[in-house]
Amino acid sequence: MTRLSLLSPISRRSLVWLTLAATTLAGAPVIAHHGWSWAEGEQMELKGTIRSISMAPPHPMLMVTAADGKVWQVDLGNPNQTERSGFTGTTAKAGDAVTAIGNRHLDKSKAHMKAVRIVLAGKNYDMYPERIRAN
C-alpha cells in the first residue's frame, strides 16, 4: 500500500489542488516577465554605449549607458530569438555604440526596456521583427 493511498479521498484531492496551485503560482513571475504587459505600447529609441553584455538565460541583455549617463537594462529576445537575429556574444563588446528600439517599462522610474531591434555599426539585429513599427 502506498503512502498516497493511506490518505482519505479529501486529503488526496486537497494535495492535488495544493500542488497545482503551487506550480501555477511559481510560474506566474516567469510568465509576466516573458510577456509584454510590463512594457509600454509605444516604442522608443535609445542611443548609447554598451557597458556590458550578458547572454545568460532567460533573456540575453545589454547594459547601455545613454548620453545623459543613465544606465539602461535592454532585454533582448530569448536566447533562440537573439541567435536567429544574428546577435551573439561576440557580435558586440563593451564600448560599442548601439541603438536599441523597443518598449520601455511602464514604471518610468526604471531604466529598462525590451528591444525589438538592436542596431550596431549600421546593421540591424531584429529580435522581434513582427513587432517593429515603422517610424
Residue frames as qw, qx, qy, qz and C-alpha x, y, z in Angstrom:
[[0.000, 0.891, 0.453, 0.000, 0.00, 0.00, 0.00],
 [0.422, 0.411, -0.024, 0.808, 1.42, 3.41, -0.98],
 [0.177, -0.271, -0.436, 0.839, 1.51, 6.44, 1.29],
 [0.255, -0.011, -0.240, -0.937, -0.88, 8.30, -1.02],
 [0.522, -0.286, -0.704, -0.388, -3.46, 5.52, -0.75],
 [0.379, -0.323, -0.705, 0.506, -3.38, 5.90, 3.04],
 [0.076, 0.112, 0.130, -0.982, -4.79, 9.42, 2.67],
 [0.390, 0.533, 0.659, -0.359, -8.52, 9.94, 2.62],
 [0.442, 0.564, 0.527, 0.458, -10.07, 10.95, -0.75],
 [0.045, -0.985, -0.164, -0.036, -10.50, 14.51, 0.57],
 [0.492, -0.709, 0.322, 0.390, -6.84, 14.69, 1.61],
 [0.603, 0.080, 0.577, 0.545, -5.71, 13.36, -1.79],
 [0.273, 0.799, 0.433, 0.315, -7.88, 15.92, -3.57],
 [0.248, -0.959, 0.017, 0.137, -6.50, 18.71, -1.34],
 [0.603, -0.440, 0.446, 0.494, -2.95, 17.56, -2.06],
 [0.524, 0.389, 0.557, 0.514, -3.58, 17.61, -5.82],
 [0.091, 0.928, 0.291, 0.212, -5.11, 21.11, -5.70],
 [0.434, -0.842, 0.162, 0.276, -2.32, 22.41, -3.48],
 [0.630, -0.162, 0.512, 0.561, 0.29, 21.03, -5.89],
 [0.391, 0.621, 0.502, 0.457, -1.47, 22.60, -8.89],
 [0.113, -0.981, -0.155, -0.036, -1.79, 25.96, -7.14],
 [0.539, -0.673, 0.294, 0.411, 1.87, 25.98, -6.09],
 [0.596, 0.101, 0.547, 0.578, 3.00, 25.10, -9.62],
 [0.238, 0.800, 0.426, 0.349, 0.83, 27.82, -11.14],
 [0.258, -0.963, -0.022, 0.078, 1.96, 30.48, -8.69],
 [0.639, -0.449, 0.368, 0.504, 5.62, 29.55, -9.09],
 [0.514, 0.272, 0.538, 0.610, 5.36, 30.11, -12.85],
 [0.107, 0.911, 0.396, -0.049, 3.49, 33.44, -12.65],
 [0.204, -0.831, 0.206, 0.475, 6.56, 35.72, -12.38],
 [0.419, -0.163, 0.692, 0.565, 8.19, 33.95, -15.32],
 [0.308, 0.610, 0.678, 0.270, 5.09, 34.33, -17.45],
 [0.017, -0.956, -0.205, 0.210, 4.80, 38.01, -16.53],
 [0.343, -0.647, 0.398, 0.553, 8.47, 38.61, -17.28],
 [0.400, -0.002, 0.743, 0.537, 8.31, 36.94, -20.68],
 [0.267, 0.743, 0.602, 0.116, 5.22, 38.78, -21.86],
 [0.277, 0.386, 0.136, 0.869, 4.85, 42.40, -22.87],
 [0.324, -0.793, -0.488, -0.167, 2.33, 43.51, -20.23],
 [0.543, -0.622, -0.148, 0.544, 5.06, 45.24, -18.20],
 [0.375, -0.107, 0.314, 0.866, 6.08, 47.41, -21.17],
 [0.296, 0.559, 0.111, -0.767, 4.52, 50.48, -22.80],
 [0.711, 0.514, 0.480, 0.005, 2.74, 50.04, -26.12],
 [0.356, 0.923, -0.141, -0.042, 4.69, 52.88, -27.73],
 [0.884, 0.055, -0.023, 0.464, 8.21, 52.21, -28.91],
 [0.179, -0.951, 0.174, 0.186, 11.24, 54.30, -28.10],
 [0.764, 0.491, -0.234, 0.347, 14.76, 54.63, -29.40],
 [0.595, -0.768, 0.166, 0.167, 17.70, 54.52, -27.01],
 [0.655, 0.628, -0.277, 0.315, 21.15, 55.54, -28.22],
 [0.521, -0.789, 0.315, -0.079, 24.18, 54.90, -26.09],
 [0.311, 0.580, -0.749, 0.075, 27.27, 52.87, -25.42],
 [0.883, -0.194, -0.417, -0.089, 27.31, 49.23, -24.39],
 [0.323, -0.718, 0.506, -0.352, 28.53, 48.90, -20.84],
 [0.310, -0.258, 0.911, -0.083, 28.16, 45.11, -20.59],
 [0.664, 0.126, -0.499, -0.542, 26.61, 42.15, -22.38],
 [0.448, -0.169, 0.823, -0.307, 25.02, 39.07, -20.82],
 [0.505, 0.130, -0.663, -0.537, 23.91, 36.15, -22.96],
 [0.030, 0.006, 0.931, -0.363, 22.59, 34.20, -19.95],
 [0.311, -0.482, -0.719, -0.392, 19.00, 32.90, -19.88],
 [0.511, 0.510, 0.685, -0.095, 16.19, 33.72, -19.51],
 [0.449, 0.873, 0.176, 0.071, 16.99, 36.74, -21.72],
 [0.614, 0.097, 0.021, 0.783, 20.27, 37.97, -23.08],
 [0.081, -0.954, -0.280, 0.070, 20.61, 41.63, -22.18],
 [0.490, 0.430, -0.096, 0.752, 22.72, 44.71, -22.65],
 [0.314, -0.768, -0.283, 0.481, 23.51, 47.34, -20.10],
 [0.435, 0.565, 0.274, 0.646, 23.65, 50.59, -22.08],
 [0.273, -0.521, -0.233, 0.774, 24.89, 53.98, -20.91],
 [0.304, 0.827, 0.430, 0.197, 22.79, 56.73, -22.53],
 [0.372, 0.581, -0.030, 0.724, 24.13, 60.20, -23.38],
 [0.364, -0.765, 0.056, -0.528, 22.78, 61.55, -20.06],
 [0.043, 0.475, -0.786, 0.394, 24.81, 58.96, -18.12],
 [0.763, -0.132, 0.363, -0.518, 21.79, 56.84, -17.12],
 [0.001, -0.255, 0.952, 0.169, 22.42, 53.09, -17.42],
 [0.753, 0.105, -0.041, -0.648, 19.61, 51.15, -19.07],
 [0.469, -0.081, 0.879, 0.009, 18.85, 47.44, -18.97],
 [0.561, 0.385, -0.342, -0.649, 17.94, 46.38, -22.50],
 [0.687, -0.015, 0.716, -0.124, 16.38, 42.91, -22.67],
 [0.234, 0.316, -0.701, -0.595, 16.90, 41.11, -25.97],
 [0.808, -0.024, -0.330, -0.488, 14.83, 38.20, -27.27],
 [0.891, -0.345, 0.290, -0.063, 15.00, 34.77, -25.71],
 [0.438, -0.518, 0.619, 0.396, 18.31, 33.01, -26.48],
 [0.561, 0.285, 0.708, 0.321, 16.97, 31.35, -29.67],
 [0.296, 0.901, 0.316, 0.029, 15.42, 34.57, -31.00],
 [0.194, -0.890, 0.282, 0.300, 18.56, 36.53, -30.22],
 [0.508, -0.271, 0.701, 0.420, 20.72, 33.98, -32.04],
 [0.503, 0.544, 0.632, 0.227, 18.32, 33.92, -35.04],
 [0.137, 0.972, 0.104, -0.157, 18.64, 37.71, -35.27],
 [0.694, 0.549, -0.196, 0.422, 22.37, 37.21, -35.80],
 [0.179, -0.792, 0.369, -0.452, 23.34, 38.72, -32.45],
 [0.874, -0.131, -0.424, 0.199, 25.73, 36.53, -30.45],
 [0.623, -0.721, -0.063, 0.298, 28.04, 37.02, -27.51],
 [0.574, -0.232, 0.287, 0.731, 30.79, 38.12, -29.91],
 [0.319, 0.737, 0.460, 0.379, 28.72, 40.49, -32.07],
 [0.032, -0.886, 0.035, -0.461, 29.44, 43.49, -29.87],
 [0.635, -0.100, -0.489, 0.589, 31.67, 44.49, -26.98],
 [0.305, -0.802, -0.313, 0.407, 31.67, 46.99, -24.16],
 [0.235, -0.507, 0.202, 0.805, 32.31, 50.48, -25.54],
 [0.180, 0.253, 0.713, 0.628, 30.45, 49.93, -28.84],
 [0.327, 0.133, 0.053, -0.934, 27.84, 52.48, -29.88],
 [0.034, 0.291, 0.951, 0.098, 24.37, 50.96, -30.02],
 [0.428, -0.078, -0.052, -0.899, 20.81, 51.95, -30.82],
 [0.052, 0.214, 0.961, -0.167, 18.03, 49.95, -29.19],
 [0.435, -0.134, -0.254, -0.853, 14.45, 50.22, -30.43],
 [0.350, -0.229, -0.906, 0.069, 11.78, 48.76, -28.23],
 [0.460, -0.680, -0.374, -0.432, 9.26, 49.19, -25.47],
 [0.067, 0.446, -0.538, 0.712, 10.05, 50.92, -22.19],
 [0.248, -0.282, -0.850, 0.369, 8.97, 49.65, -18.79],
 [0.219, -0.759, -0.496, -0.361, 5.61, 51.07, -17.65],
 [0.534, -0.774, -0.151, 0.304, 7.29, 52.27, -14.46],
 [0.428, 0.844, -0.087, 0.311, 9.22, 55.31, -15.71],
 [0.410, -0.820, 0.393, -0.072, 11.48, 55.20, -12.66],
 [0.812, -0.169, 0.513, 0.220, 13.04, 52.07, -14.16],
 [0.255, 0.691, -0.499, -0.457, 15.60, 52.45, -16.94],
 [0.456, -0.041, 0.888, 0.043, 14.51, 49.17, -18.52],
 [0.604, 0.445, -0.156, -0.643, 13.28, 48.27, -21.97],
 [0.750, 0.091, 0.650, 0.084, 12.59, 45.24, -24.12],
 [0.046, 0.520, -0.490, -0.698, 14.29, 45.60, -27.50],
 [0.809, 0.445, 0.336, -0.186, 12.64, 44.63, -30.76],
 [0.730, 0.601, -0.041, 0.322, 15.71, 45.74, -32.75],
 [0.543, -0.667, 0.191, 0.473, 19.36, 46.44, -31.95],
 [0.602, 0.780, -0.030, 0.168, 21.46, 48.48, -34.39],
 [0.626, -0.588, 0.301, 0.415, 25.25, 48.14, -34.32],
 [0.270, -0.383, 0.546, 0.694, 27.52, 49.80, -36.90],
 [0.418, 0.311, -0.323, -0.790, 24.53, 50.27, -39.22],
 [0.361, -0.011, -0.901, -0.240, 23.46, 46.61, -39.06],
 [0.648, -0.296, 0.074, -0.698, 20.01, 45.63, -37.75],
 [0.180, 0.030, -0.967, 0.176, 19.53, 42.71, -35.38],
 [0.556, -0.258, -0.177, -0.770, 15.77, 42.11, -35.22],
 [0.118, -0.097, 0.896, -0.417, 14.74, 40.25, -32.07],
 [0.350, 0.487, 0.732, -0.324, 11.01, 40.61, -32.71],
 [0.124, 0.007, 0.509, 0.852, 10.60, 41.57, -36.40],
 [0.131, -0.567, -0.743, -0.330, 6.81, 41.28, -36.22],
 [0.313, -0.778, -0.436, 0.326, 6.70, 43.96, -33.50],
 [0.363, -0.199, 0.142, 0.899, 8.87, 46.58, -35.21],
 [0.247, 0.840, 0.443, -0.193, 6.86, 49.69, -36.02],
 [0.504, 0.430, 0.226, 0.714, 7.86, 51.92, -38.88],
 [0.225, -0.532, -0.266, 0.771, 8.65, 55.47, -37.82]]
